[in-house]
Amino acid sequence: MRDVVAHERLPPERVALVDLLDRLLAGGVVVTGDLVLSIADVDLVRISLRALIVSIDELEGGGPR
């Protein structure tokens, strides 16, 4: 597998934030994270986050054909 350099993945022109958000929602984004609060190496609170962010059109299958 070859390494991809950042300038090969990004278009040479500037992308507007709205266009970037539209691309992300069209394909869907999964956000995951873990937060652990501990004192003296004793875990007191553990919070796990798992979220799927996708446009409703894509979720229902009504996206562009």
C-alpha positions as CSV (number, residue, x, y, z in Angstrom):
1,M,0.0,0.0,0.0
2,R,1.4,3.4,-0.9
3,D,1.3,6.4,1.3
4,V,-0.9,9.2,0.1
5,V,0.4,12.7,0.5
6,A,-2.1,15.3,1.7
7,H,-1.9,17.5,-1.5
8,E,-2.9,14.4,-3.6
9,R,-6.1,13.9,-1.6
10,L,-7.3,17.6,-1.5
11,P,-8.4,19.5,-4.5
12,P,-6.1,22.4,-5.5
13,E,-8.9,25.0,-5.2
14,R,-10.3,26.1,-1.9
15,V,-13.4,24.3,-0.6
16,A,-16.2,26.2,1.1
17,L,-17.3,24.9,4.5
18,V,-20.8,24.3,3.2
19,D,-19.5,22.1,0.4
20,L,-17.4,20.1,2.8
21,L,-20.3,19.6,5.2
22,D,-22.5,18.5,2.2
23,R,-19.9,15.9,1.2
24,L,-19.6,14.6,4.8
25,L,-23.4,14.3,5.2
26,A,-23.8,12.7,1.8
27,G,-21.5,9.8,2.8
28,G,-22.1,9.8,6.5
29,V,-19.7,10.3,9.4
30,V,-19.2,8.2,12.5
31,V,-17.9,10.1,15.6
32,T,-16.5,8.0,18.5
33,G,-14.8,9.0,21.7
34,D,-14.1,8.0,25.2
35,L,-13.7,10.1,28.3
36,V,-12.4,8.7,31.6
37,L,-12.2,10.7,34.8
38,S,-9.9,9.2,37.3
39,I,-8.1,10.1,40.6
40,A,-5.0,8.3,41.7
41,D,-5.3,5.8,38.8
42,V,-8.8,4.8,39.9
43,D,-11.4,5.3,37.2
44,L,-14.4,7.1,38.6
45,V,-16.4,8.0,35.5
46,R,-16.3,6.5,32.0
47,I,-18.3,8.1,29.2
48,S,-18.4,6.6,25.7
49,L,-19.7,8.5,22.7
50,R,-20.8,6.8,19.5
51,A,-22.7,9.0,17.0
52,L,-23.7,8.6,13.3
53,I,-24.2,11.8,11.4
54,V,-25.8,11.5,8.1
55,S,-28.4,13.5,6.0
56,I,-32.0,12.3,6.3
57,D,-32.2,12.0,2.5
58,E,-29.3,9.5,2.5
59,L,-30.7,7.6,5.5
60,E,-34.1,7.1,3.9
61,G,-32.6,6.2,0.5
62,G,-34.0,9.3,-1.2
63,G,-30.6,10.8,-2.1
64,P,-29.6,11.7,-5.6
65,R,-29.7,8.9,-8.1
